[in-house]
């Protein structure tokens, strides 16, 4: 059974850092396109970053240089290191898997992903 469980969200002041984790089971993260999305109230879900089967990564322009996506093939986890956070980045963050497939061209779209975690809330105060 495929399952994704996020953790690591919380409250932080502007300029602070958080590290999100996503524990995967039922498949291997290194064999799939893995992505992080976020959704703020009243807004559409947007792609933040993805990591492909070969380890290549892509990022939304707004987070380049501040966020880093990575995976641990031994632990079968996905991570998102977020630095220099901004209040407008407060949102629910989700990890997602496009099972067994290579990532499509950026920007990633939520409809391309088969499986989703329940989300973890990130709140950035000014």
C-alpha positions in Angstrom: 0.0 0.0 0.0 1.4 3.3 -1.1 1.6 5.9 1.7 3.2 9.3 2.1 3.5 10.9 5.5 4.8 14.5 5.9 6.3 16.0 9.0 8.4 19.0 10.1 6.0 21.8 9.6 5.5 24.5 12.2 5.6 28.2 13.0 8.7 30.2 12.3 9.5 33.9 12.0 10.4 35.5 8.7 13.9 34.7 7.7 13.8 31.4 9.6 14.2 27.9 8.4 12.3 24.6 8.5 13.0 21.2 7.1 10.1 19.1 5.9 10.2 15.3 5.6 8.1 12.9 3.8 8.2 9.2 4.7 7.3 6.9 1.8 6.1 3.3 2.0 4.9 0.8 -0.6 7.3 2.1 -3.3 10.8 3.5 -3.6 11.2 7.3 -3.9 14.3 6.9 -6.2 12.1 5.1 -8.8 9.6 7.9 -9.1 9.2 11.5 -9.7 8.7 13.1 -6.3 7.5 16.6 -5.7 6.6 19.2 -3.0 3.6 21.4 -3.4 2.0 24.0 -1.3 -1.4 25.5 -1.0 -2.5 28.6 0.9 -6.1 29.3 1.7 -8.0 30.5 -1.3 -5.2 29.8 -3.7 -4.4 27.1 -6.1 -1.9 24.3 -5.2 1.5 25.2 -6.7 4.6 23.1 -7.3 7.6 24.1 -5.2 10.2 21.6 -6.2 10.7 18.1 -7.7 13.4 15.5 -7.8 13.6 13.1 -10.7 14.6 9.4 -10.8 18.2 10.4 -11.8 18.4 12.9 -8.9 18.0 16.0 -11.0 16.0 18.8 -9.4 13.7 21.6 -10.4 12.4 24.6 -8.4 9.8 27.3 -8.7 11.6 30.6 -9.4 10.3 32.0 -6.1 12.2 29.5 -4.0 15.4 29.0 -6.0 18.5 29.5 -3.9 16.5 29.2 -0.7 14.8 25.7 -0.8 16.5 22.4 -1.4 14.8 19.2 -2.2 16.5 15.9 -1.5 15.9 12.2 -1.0 17.3 9.4 1.1 17.1 6.2 -0.8 18.1 4.1 2.3 15.4 5.6 4.5 13.0 6.1 1.6 12.3 9.6 2.5 11.9 12.9 0.7 13.0 16.2 2.3 12.6 19.9 1.7 15.0 22.3 3.4 13.5 25.8 3.5 15.6 28.8 4.3 14.9 32.5 4.5 11.2 31.9 4.7 8.7 34.6 3.9 5.3 35.3 5.4 3.7 34.7 2.0 5.0 31.2 2.0 2.7 30.2 4.8 0.7 27.3 3.4 0.0 23.6 3.7 2.8 21.7 2.2 2.3 18.4 0.5 4.6 15.7 -0.9 3.5 13.8 -3.9 4.6 10.9 -6.0 4.2 10.1 -9.7 4.8 6.4 -9.3 7.5 4.8 -11.5 7.7 7.7 -13.9 10.1 10.4 -14.9 9.2 13.9 -14.0 7.5 15.9 -16.7 8.7 19.3 -17.8 8.6 22.1 -15.2 6.3 23.4 -13.9 4.9 20.4 -12.3 1.1 20.1 -12.0 -0.8 18.4 -9.3 -2.8 16.4 -11.7 0.4 14.6 -12.8 0.9 13.0 -9.4 -0.8 9.8 -8.3 -0.3 9.8 -4.5 -0.3 12.5 -1.9 0.5 12.9 1.7 -1.9 14.6 4.2 0.1 17.8 4.3 2.0 19.7 7.0 1.3 23.3 7.9 4.0 25.9 7.6 3.3 29.3 9.2 5.7 32.2 8.7 5.2 35.3 10.8 6.5 38.7 10.0 
